[in-house]
Amino acid sequence: MLRLLSFALLLATWWVAATIAGSAKLPPPSAVLAVAVAEAKSGALFLHLGATLARVALAFTLSMAIGSALGYWMGRSRLANRLGDPWLILLLNLPALVVIVLAYIWAGLTEVAAIAAIAINKLPTAVVTLREGARALDPSLDEMAKVFAFPRGRILRHVLLPQLAPYIAAAARSGLSLVWKIVLVAELLGRPNGIGFEIGVAFQLFDIPLLLAYSLSFAAVVLVIEAVLVQPFEQRASRWRLRAA
Amino acid sequence: MRLEVDIRSKSYTSANGKRQEVISGISFTLERGELGVVVGPSGCGKSTMMRILAGLDSNYEGRVSQPAGARLAMVFQEPRLLPWRSVEDNVRLAAPDVAEDRLAAIFGVLELEAHRSHFPGELSLGLARRVALARAFAVEPDFLILDEPLASLDDVLAARLRDEIATLVASRPMITLLVTHSMDDAARLGDRIFLLSSRPARLLRAMPITVPRAERGEETVAAIRADLARRDFSMS
Protein backbone atom coordinates (compact mmCIF):
# COMPACT_ATOMS: atom_id res chain seq x y z
CA MET A 1 0.00 0.00 0.00
CA LEU A 2 2.77 2.38 1.03
CA ARG A 3 4.68 1.39 -2.09
CA LEU A 4 1.73 2.25 -4.31
CA LEU A 5 1.41 5.61 -2.59
CA SER A 6 5.10 6.28 -3.10
CA PHE A 7 4.79 5.32 -6.76
CA ALA A 8 1.78 7.62 -7.21
CA LEU A 9 3.76 10.46 -5.65
CA LEU A 10 6.56 9.84 -8.17
CA LEU A 11 4.10 9.98 -11.09
CA ALA A 12 2.54 13.19 -9.73
CA THR A 13 5.97 14.80 -9.38
CA TRP A 14 6.79 13.80 -12.94
CA TRP A 15 3.52 15.27 -14.18
CA VAL A 16 4.10 18.58 -12.40
CA ALA A 17 7.71 18.75 -13.58
CA ALA A 18 6.58 18.04 -17.17
CA THR A 19 4.06 20.85 -17.02
CA ILE A 20 6.70 23.29 -15.74
CA ALA A 21 9.52 22.21 -18.05
CA GLY A 22 7.37 21.88 -21.15
CA SER A 23 6.81 18.68 -23.14
CA ALA A 24 9.85 19.26 -25.39
CA LYS A 25 12.24 18.61 -22.49
CA LEU A 26 10.16 16.30 -20.33
CA PRO A 27 7.06 14.71 -21.85
CA PRO A 28 4.22 13.85 -19.44
CA PRO A 29 3.68 10.20 -18.43
CA SER A 30 0.72 9.86 -20.79
CA ALA A 31 2.87 10.70 -23.85
CA VAL A 32 5.55 8.21 -22.80
CA LEU A 33 2.93 5.54 -22.21
CA ALA A 34 1.48 6.13 -25.67
CA VAL A 35 4.91 5.62 -27.27
CA ALA A 36 5.52 2.51 -25.19
CA VAL A 37 2.16 1.03 -26.27
CA ALA A 38 2.90 1.83 -29.91
CA GLU A 39 6.33 0.18 -29.69
CA ALA A 40 4.83 -2.81 -27.93
CA LYS A 41 2.15 -3.19 -30.64
CA SER A 42 4.74 -3.15 -33.41
CA GLY A 43 6.70 -5.79 -31.51
CA ALA A 44 9.88 -3.71 -31.44
CA LEU A 45 9.76 -3.22 -27.68
CA PHE A 46 9.66 -6.96 -27.00
CA LEU A 47 12.34 -7.70 -29.58
CA HIS A 48 14.75 -5.26 -27.97
CA LEU A 49 13.81 -6.23 -24.42
CA GLY A 50 14.28 -9.88 -25.33
CA ALA A 51 17.70 -9.23 -26.86
CA THR A 52 18.83 -7.33 -23.78
CA LEU A 53 17.45 -9.90 -21.36
CA ALA A 54 19.16 -12.72 -23.24
CA ARG A 55 22.50 -10.90 -22.99
CA VAL A 56 21.93 -10.23 -19.29
CA ALA A 57 21.03 -13.86 -18.64
CA LEU A 58 24.06 -15.21 -20.49
CA ALA A 59 26.58 -12.74 -19.09
CA PHE A 60 25.17 -13.07 -15.57
CA THR A 61 25.21 -16.88 -15.59
CA LEU A 62 28.69 -16.98 -17.06
CA SER A 63 30.20 -14.53 -14.59
CA MET A 64 28.40 -16.04 -11.58
CA ALA A 65 29.58 -19.54 -12.45
CA ILE A 66 33.20 -18.60 -13.14
CA GLY A 67 33.30 -15.96 -10.40
CA SER A 68 31.91 -18.31 -7.75
CA ALA A 69 34.37 -21.05 -8.65
CA LEU A 70 37.33 -18.66 -8.67
CA GLY A 71 36.20 -16.94 -5.47
CA TYR A 72 35.76 -20.24 -3.68
CA TRP A 73 39.17 -21.40 -4.82
CA MET A 74 40.84 -18.16 -3.74
CA GLY A 75 39.13 -18.28 -0.37
CA ARG A 76 40.26 -21.85 0.26
CA SER A 77 43.79 -21.80 -1.13
CA ARG A 78 46.38 -19.30 -0.01
CA LEU A 79 48.40 -19.90 -3.18
CA ALA A 80 45.41 -19.26 -5.44
CA ASN A 81 44.66 -16.11 -3.52
CA ARG A 82 48.20 -14.81 -3.91
CA LEU A 83 48.23 -15.59 -7.61
CA GLY A 84 44.78 -14.21 -8.29
CA ASP A 85 44.79 -11.11 -6.11
CA PRO A 86 46.66 -8.72 -8.44
CA TRP A 87 44.40 -9.71 -11.34
CA LEU A 88 41.38 -9.22 -9.16
CA ILE A 89 42.43 -5.72 -8.09
CA LEU A 90 43.15 -4.81 -11.69
CA LEU A 91 39.76 -6.07 -12.87
CA LEU A 92 37.92 -4.44 -9.99
CA ASN A 93 39.32 -1.03 -10.85
CA LEU A 94 39.15 -1.31 -14.63
CA PRO A 95 36.39 0.98 -15.96
CA ALA A 96 33.56 -0.88 -17.67
CA LEU A 97 33.94 1.28 -20.76
CA VAL A 98 37.57 0.21 -21.25
CA VAL A 99 36.65 -3.46 -21.13
CA ILE A 100 33.78 -3.00 -23.57
CA VAL A 101 35.79 -0.95 -26.08
CA LEU A 102 38.75 -3.31 -25.95
CA ALA A 103 36.47 -6.34 -26.35
CA TYR A 104 34.89 -4.82 -29.46
CA ILE A 105 38.29 -3.93 -30.91
CA TRP A 106 39.81 -7.34 -30.28
CA ALA A 107 36.82 -9.58 -30.99
CA GLY A 108 34.90 -7.37 -33.41
CA LEU A 109 31.39 -5.99 -32.98
CA THR A 110 30.04 -9.45 -32.14
CA GLU A 111 27.64 -10.95 -29.65
CA VAL A 112 30.49 -12.92 -28.08
CA ALA A 113 32.47 -9.74 -27.49
CA ALA A 114 29.48 -7.99 -25.91
CA ILE A 115 28.61 -10.84 -23.56
CA ALA A 116 32.24 -11.45 -22.63
CA ALA A 117 32.74 -7.76 -21.86
CA ILE A 118 29.68 -7.65 -19.61
CA ALA A 119 30.69 -10.86 -17.86
CA ILE A 120 34.25 -9.62 -17.26
CA ASN A 121 32.88 -6.47 -15.67
CA LYS A 122 30.76 -8.40 -13.21
CA LEU A 123 33.28 -11.19 -12.57
CA PRO A 124 35.51 -9.52 -9.94
CA THR A 125 32.67 -8.58 -7.59
CA ALA A 126 31.42 -12.16 -7.64
CA VAL A 127 34.96 -13.39 -6.93
CA VAL A 128 35.41 -11.00 -4.00
CA THR A 129 32.05 -11.88 -2.42
CA LEU A 130 32.50 -15.63 -2.78
CA ARG A 131 36.06 -15.41 -1.49
CA GLU A 132 34.69 -13.89 1.70
CA GLY A 133 32.12 -16.67 1.83
CA ALA A 134 34.75 -19.36 1.40
CA ARG A 135 36.89 -17.79 4.12
CA ALA A 136 33.95 -17.82 6.50
CA LEU A 137 33.30 -21.56 6.01
CA ASP A 138 33.20 -23.44 9.30
CA PRO A 139 36.26 -25.73 9.51
CA SER A 140 34.60 -27.85 12.20
CA LEU A 141 31.93 -28.90 9.69
CA ASP A 142 34.64 -29.73 7.13
CA GLU A 143 36.17 -32.06 9.70
CA MET A 144 32.82 -33.59 10.48
CA ALA A 145 32.25 -34.26 6.77
CA LYS A 146 35.73 -35.78 6.49
CA VAL A 147 35.32 -38.07 9.49
CA PHE A 148 31.98 -39.36 8.22
CA ALA A 149 33.48 -39.75 4.72
CA PHE A 150 30.95 -37.55 2.93
CA PRO A 151 31.41 -37.86 -0.84
CA ARG A 152 32.16 -34.61 -2.73
CA GLY A 153 28.66 -34.09 -4.04
CA ARG A 154 27.15 -34.41 -0.58
CA ILE A 155 29.69 -31.97 0.88
CA LEU A 156 28.89 -29.46 -1.84
CA ARG A 157 25.14 -29.72 -1.48
CA HIS A 158 24.70 -30.10 2.25
CA VAL A 159 27.79 -28.57 3.83
CA LEU A 160 29.23 -25.92 1.50
CA LEU A 161 26.30 -24.49 -0.47
CA PRO A 162 24.11 -23.74 2.56
CA GLN A 163 27.00 -21.77 4.05
CA LEU A 164 27.75 -20.01 0.77
CA ALA A 165 24.10 -19.29 -0.14
CA PRO A 166 23.94 -15.86 1.56
CA TYR A 167 27.13 -14.87 -0.24
CA ILE A 168 25.88 -16.19 -3.57
CA ALA A 169 22.65 -14.24 -3.06
CA ALA A 170 24.63 -11.09 -2.25
CA ALA A 171 26.85 -11.58 -5.31
CA ALA A 172 23.78 -12.17 -7.48
CA ARG A 173 22.06 -9.10 -6.13
CA SER A 174 25.00 -6.70 -6.60
CA GLY A 175 26.09 -8.42 -9.81
CA LEU A 176 22.68 -8.18 -11.40
CA SER A 177 22.41 -4.45 -10.74
CA LEU A 178 25.87 -4.03 -12.27
CA VAL A 179 24.95 -6.09 -15.34
CA TRP A 180 21.73 -4.10 -15.86
CA LYS A 181 23.82 -0.95 -16.14
CA ILE A 182 26.67 -2.28 -18.25
CA VAL A 183 24.56 -4.18 -20.77
CA LEU A 184 23.07 -0.93 -22.07
CA VAL A 185 26.51 0.61 -22.60
CA ALA A 186 27.68 -2.47 -24.46
CA GLU A 187 24.60 -2.36 -26.67
CA LEU A 188 24.89 1.35 -27.29
CA LEU A 189 28.46 0.96 -28.49
CA GLY A 190 28.27 -2.04 -30.71
CA ARG A 191 25.01 -3.97 -31.06
CA PRO A 192 22.25 -3.55 -33.65
CA ASN A 193 19.44 -4.30 -31.17
CA GLY A 194 18.55 -4.19 -27.49
CA ILE A 195 17.40 -1.46 -25.16
CA GLY A 196 20.81 0.22 -25.20
CA PHE A 197 20.74 0.41 -29.00
CA GLU A 198 17.24 1.98 -28.98
CA ILE A 199 18.31 4.50 -26.38
CA GLY A 200 21.21 5.40 -28.66
CA VAL A 201 18.78 5.94 -31.54
CA ALA A 202 16.49 8.04 -29.37
CA PHE A 203 19.49 10.09 -28.24
CA GLN A 204 20.56 10.84 -31.81
CA LEU A 205 16.99 11.90 -32.73
CA PHE A 206 16.53 13.73 -29.40
CA ASP A 207 13.34 11.68 -29.11
CA ILE A 208 12.71 11.94 -25.37
CA PRO A 209 9.38 10.02 -25.24
CA LEU A 210 11.03 7.07 -27.06
CA LEU A 211 14.04 7.22 -24.74
CA LEU A 212 11.86 7.24 -21.64
CA ALA A 213 9.52 4.55 -23.01
CA TYR A 214 12.43 2.12 -23.45
CA SER A 215 14.23 3.09 -20.25
CA LEU A 216 11.13 2.72 -18.09
CA SER A 217 10.00 -0.55 -19.68
CA PHE A 218 13.47 -1.86 -18.95
CA ALA A 219 13.33 -0.60 -15.37
CA ALA A 220 9.94 -2.27 -14.91
CA VAL A 221 11.33 -5.61 -16.10
CA VAL A 222 14.30 -5.25 -13.73
CA LEU A 223 11.95 -4.60 -10.81
CA VAL A 224 9.82 -7.63 -11.63
CA ILE A 225 12.86 -9.91 -11.91
CA GLU A 226 14.24 -8.63 -8.60
CA ALA A 227 10.90 -9.22 -6.88
CA VAL A 228 10.10 -12.58 -8.48
CA LEU A 229 13.53 -14.24 -8.63
CA VAL A 230 16.21 -12.61 -6.48
CA GLN A 231 14.32 -11.84 -3.29
CA PRO A 232 12.60 -15.25 -2.98
CA PHE A 233 15.99 -16.92 -3.45
CA GLU A 234 17.49 -14.83 -0.66
CA GLN A 235 14.63 -15.73 1.63
CA ARG A 236 14.85 -19.42 0.81
CA ALA A 237 18.60 -19.43 1.43
CA SER A 238 18.13 -18.23 4.99
CA ARG A 239 14.99 -20.22 5.77
CA TRP A 240 16.67 -22.34 8.43
CA ARG A 241 17.79 -19.18 10.25
CA LEU A 242 14.21 -18.00 10.53
CA ARG A 243 13.07 -21.37 11.80
CA ALA A 244 15.87 -21.44 14.34
CA ALA A 245 15.09 -18.01 15.72
CA MET B 1 40.88 -56.27 13.60
CA ARG B 2 42.65 -53.98 15.98
CA LEU B 3 43.76 -50.43 16.46
CA GLU B 4 47.47 -49.87 16.97
CA VAL B 5 48.55 -46.49 18.16
CA ASP B 6 52.13 -45.35 18.49
CA ILE B 7 52.43 -41.58 18.58
CA ARG B 8 56.01 -40.73 19.50
CA SER B 9 55.70 -36.98 19.33
CA LYS B 10 53.33 -34.28 18.21
CA SER B 11 54.19 -30.62 18.40
CA TYR B 12 53.09 -27.42 16.79
CA THR B 13 54.38 -23.89 16.48
CA SER B 14 52.23 -21.49 18.44
CA ALA B 15 51.31 -17.98 17.34
CA ASN B 16 54.30 -16.44 19.12
CA GLY B 17 56.70 -18.70 17.26
CA LYS B 18 57.47 -21.10 20.10
CA ARG B 19 57.52 -24.81 19.51
CA GLN B 20 55.08 -26.56 21.79
CA GLU B 21 55.11 -30.26 22.39
CA VAL B 22 51.61 -31.64 22.92
CA ILE B 23 52.22 -35.39 22.94
CA SER B 24 55.47 -37.01 23.93
CA GLY B 25 54.73 -40.71 23.68
CA ILE B 26 51.48 -42.63 23.63
CA SER B 27 51.26 -46.17 22.43
CA PHE B 28 48.60 -48.78 22.99
CA THR B 29 46.47 -51.27 21.12
CA LEU B 30 42.78 -51.87 21.26
CA GLU B 31 40.98 -54.97 20.04
CA ARG B 32 37.63 -55.21 18.31
CA GLY B 33 34.83 -55.20 20.86
CA GLU B 34 36.88 -53.30 23.40
CA LEU B 35 36.09 -49.90 24.81
CA GLY B 36 39.15 -47.89 25.72
CA VAL B 37 38.85 -44.86 27.93
CA VAL B 38 41.44 -42.10 27.76
CA VAL B 39 41.67 -40.11 30.97
CA GLY B 40 43.89 -37.13 31.57
CA PRO B 41 43.91 -33.63 32.96
CA SER B 42 42.17 -31.05 30.81
CA GLY B 43 44.34 -29.47 28.15
CA CYS B 44 46.77 -32.40 28.16
CA GLY B 45 46.39 -33.17 24.47
CA LYS B 46 43.57 -35.70 24.47
CA SER B 47 41.66 -33.96 21.73
CA THR B 48 44.82 -33.57 19.66
CA MET B 49 45.36 -37.30 19.96
CA MET B 50 41.76 -37.98 18.89
CA ARG B 51 42.18 -35.76 15.86
CA ILE B 52 45.23 -37.78 14.89
CA LEU B 53 43.34 -41.06 15.33
CA ALA B 54 40.44 -39.72 13.27
CA GLY B 55 42.81 -38.90 10.42
CA LEU B 56 42.22 -35.15 10.71
CA ASP B 57 45.85 -34.42 11.58
CA SER B 58 48.70 -36.25 9.90
CA ASN B 59 51.47 -33.93 11.03
CA TYR B 60 53.00 -36.03 13.84
CA GLU B 61 55.77 -38.50 14.44
CA GLY B 62 54.74 -42.08 14.84
CA ARG B 63 52.22 -44.47 13.40
CA VAL B 64 48.55 -45.18 13.77
CA SER B 65 47.27 -48.26 12.04
CA GLN B 66 43.57 -48.59 11.60
CA PRO B 67 42.08 -51.71 10.13
CA ALA B 68 41.76 -51.24 6.38
CA GLY B 69 38.37 -50.04 5.25
CA ALA B 70 37.17 -49.50 8.81
CA ARG B 71 34.16 -47.26 9.01
CA LEU B 72 34.81 -44.33 11.30
CA ALA B 73 32.37 -42.34 13.38
CA MET B 74 33.11 -39.61 15.84
CA VAL B 75 31.28 -37.60 18.44
CA PHE B 76 33.11 -34.31 18.74
CA GLN B 77 33.24 -32.19 21.86
CA GLU B 78 30.70 -29.88 20.25
CA PRO B 79 27.77 -31.53 18.44
CA ARG B 80 28.86 -30.26 14.98
CA LEU B 81 25.48 -30.69 13.35
CA LEU B 82 24.49 -29.04 10.09
CA PRO B 83 22.25 -26.20 11.30
CA TRP B 84 20.36 -26.05 7.97
CA ARG B 85 19.32 -29.69 8.00
CA SER B 86 16.77 -31.36 10.25
CA VAL B 87 17.77 -33.81 12.99
CA GLU B 88 16.80 -36.78 10.83
CA ASP B 89 18.62 -35.39 7.77
CA ASN B 90 21.73 -34.79 9.85
CA VAL B 91 21.77 -38.45 10.80
CA ARG B 92 20.82 -39.75 7.36
CA LEU B 93 23.46 -37.66 5.59
CA ALA B 94 26.18 -39.35 7.64
CA ALA B 95 24.51 -42.76 7.37
CA PRO B 96 22.63 -42.91 4.06
CA ASP B 97 22.26 -46.71 4.20
CA VAL B 98 20.76 -46.92 7.67
CA ALA B 99 17.60 -49.02 7.79
CA GLU B 100 14.46 -47.32 9.07
CA ASP B 101 14.01 -49.76 11.97
CA ARG B 102 17.62 -49.34 13.05
CA LEU B 103 17.22 -45.56 12.93
CA ALA B 104 13.99 -45.79 14.90
CA ALA B 105 15.76 -47.96 17.50
CA ILE B 106 18.60 -45.45 17.91
CA PHE B 107 16.21 -42.52 18.10
CA GLY B 108 14.16 -44.51 20.61
CA VAL B 109 17.12 -45.22 22.90
CA LEU B 110 18.24 -41.58 22.77
CA GLU B 111 14.65 -40.29 23.05
CA LEU B 112 14.89 -38.23 19.90
CA GLU B 113 11.79 -39.57 18.19
CA ALA B 114 9.84 -36.34 18.80
CA HIS B 115 12.64 -34.18 17.43
CA ARG B 116 13.18 -35.81 14.04
CA SER B 117 12.02 -32.81 12.03
CA HIS B 118 13.51 -30.13 14.28
CA PHE B 119 16.48 -28.04 13.24
CA PRO B 120 19.60 -28.13 15.46
CA GLY B 121 19.11 -24.48 16.42
CA GLU B 122 15.85 -25.46 18.08
CA LEU B 123 17.52 -28.04 20.34
CA SER B 124 19.12 -27.69 23.74
CA LEU B 125 22.78 -28.64 24.04
CA GLY B 126 21.86 -31.93 25.70
CA LEU B 127 19.55 -32.84 22.82
CA ALA B 128 22.10 -31.75 20.22
CA ARG B 129 24.70 -34.00 21.87
CA ARG B 130 22.26 -36.89 21.66
CA VAL B 131 21.76 -36.20 17.94
CA ALA B 132 25.54 -36.31 17.51
CA LEU B 133 25.54 -39.68 19.30
CA ALA B 134 22.66 -40.91 17.12
CA ARG B 135 24.58 -39.89 14.02
CA ALA B 136 27.69 -41.75 15.14
CA PHE B 137 25.77 -44.93 15.97
CA ALA B 138 23.62 -44.84 12.82
CA VAL B 139 26.81 -45.08 10.77
CA GLU B 140 27.37 -48.54 12.33
CA PRO B 141 31.06 -47.83 12.68
CA ASP B 142 33.94 -50.23 13.11
CA PHE B 143 35.84 -47.57 14.97
CA LEU B 144 34.02 -45.08 17.17
CA ILE B 145 35.61 -42.04 18.79
CA LEU B 146 33.77 -40.23 21.57
CA ASP B 147 35.48 -37.00 22.57
CA GLU B 148 33.97 -35.95 25.91
CA PRO B 149 30.42 -36.59 24.73
CA LEU B 150 29.06 -36.02 28.25
CA ALA B 151 30.91 -32.81 29.08
CA SER B 152 28.84 -29.90 30.38
CA LEU B 153 25.69 -31.96 30.89
CA ASP B 154 24.04 -32.23 34.28
CA ASP B 155 24.75 -35.37 36.33
CA VAL B 156 21.39 -37.02 35.81
CA LEU B 157 21.43 -36.59 32.04
CA ALA B 158 25.11 -37.56 31.84
CA ALA B 159 24.41 -40.77 33.79
CA ARG B 160 21.50 -41.64 31.50
CA LEU B 161 23.48 -40.93 28.34
CA ARG B 162 26.34 -43.03 29.72
CA ASP B 163 23.97 -45.97 30.11
CA GLU B 164 22.71 -45.37 26.60
CA ILE B 165 26.25 -45.36 25.25
CA ALA B 166 26.86 -48.68 27.07
CA THR B 167 23.70 -50.12 25.49
CA LEU B 168 24.66 -48.97 22.02
CA VAL B 169 28.27 -50.12 22.33
CA ALA B 170 27.07 -53.56 23.42
CA SER B 171 24.79 -53.77 20.39
CA ARG B 172 27.64 -54.29 17.93
CA PRO B 173 31.30 -55.30 18.02
CA MET B 174 33.53 -52.33 17.33
CA ILE B 175 36.56 -50.51 18.60
CA THR B 176 35.46 -47.66 20.82
CA LEU B 177 37.63 -44.95 22.27
CA LEU B 178 36.13 -42.58 24.82
CA VAL B 179 37.84 -39.45 26.05
CA THR B 180 36.73 -38.15 29.41
CA HIS B 181 38.01 -36.45 32.50
CA SER B 182 35.42 -38.19 34.63
CA MET B 183 36.85 -41.11 36.64
CA ASP B 184 33.31 -42.31 37.13
CA ASP B 185 32.68 -42.61 33.38
CA ALA B 186 36.01 -44.37 33.00
CA ALA B 187 35.30 -46.87 35.78
CA ARG B 188 31.80 -47.64 34.55
CA LEU B 189 32.44 -47.90 30.81
CA GLY B 190 36.04 -48.86 30.16
CA ASP B 191 37.50 -52.24 29.26
CA ARG B 192 40.89 -50.62 29.31
CA ILE B 193 41.71 -47.30 30.87
CA PHE B 194 44.60 -45.22 29.60
CA LEU B 195 45.93 -42.62 32.02
CA LEU B 196 47.69 -39.69 30.42
CA SER B 197 50.06 -37.22 32.05
CA SER B 198 49.61 -33.48 31.83
CA ARG B 199 50.99 -31.73 28.77
CA PRO B 200 53.01 -32.91 26.92
CA ALA B 201 50.89 -36.02 27.21
CA ARG B 202 52.46 -39.41 27.67
CA LEU B 203 50.89 -42.67 28.62
CA LEU B 204 51.30 -43.15 32.37
CA ARG B 205 49.50 -46.41 32.64
CA ALA B 206 47.26 -48.76 30.69
CA MET B 207 44.86 -50.41 33.07
CA PRO B 208 42.75 -53.38 31.96
CA ILE B 209 39.45 -53.89 33.76
CA THR B 210 38.62 -57.56 34.09
CA VAL B 211 35.06 -57.36 35.37
CA PRO B 212 32.63 -57.20 32.40
CA ARG B 213 30.84 -53.89 32.07
CA ALA B 214 27.37 -55.27 32.72
CA GLU B 215 28.43 -56.97 35.96
CA ARG B 216 30.03 -53.96 37.59
CA GLY B 217 28.25 -53.03 40.79
CA GLU B 218 28.83 -49.93 42.82
CA GLU B 219 31.59 -51.66 44.82
CA THR B 220 33.51 -52.67 41.73
CA VAL B 221 33.21 -49.14 40.32
CA ALA B 222 34.41 -47.71 43.62
CA ALA B 223 37.35 -50.13 43.68
CA ILE B 224 38.37 -49.20 40.12
CA ARG B 225 38.11 -45.53 40.98
CA ALA B 226 40.25 -46.00 44.05
CA ASP B 227 42.82 -47.83 41.96
CA LEU B 228 42.76 -45.03 39.39
CA ALA B 229 43.13 -42.37 42.09
CA ARG B 230 46.21 -44.09 43.51
CA ARG B 231 48.05 -43.57 40.26
CA ASP B 232 46.50 -40.27 39.47
CA PHE B 233 48.00 -37.24 37.83
CA SER B 234 50.08 -36.37 40.89
CA MET B 235 52.54 -38.83 39.32
CA SER B 236 53.19 -36.61 36.40
Interface residues (C-beta under 8 A of the other chain):
Chain A: S140 L141 E143 M144 K146 V147 F148 A149 F150 R154 H158 V159 P162 W240 R241 R243 A244 A245
Chain B: R51 A54 G55 L56 R71 L72 A73 M74 F76 E78 R80 L82 P83 W84 R85 D89 L93 A94 F119 P120 G121 E122 R135 V139
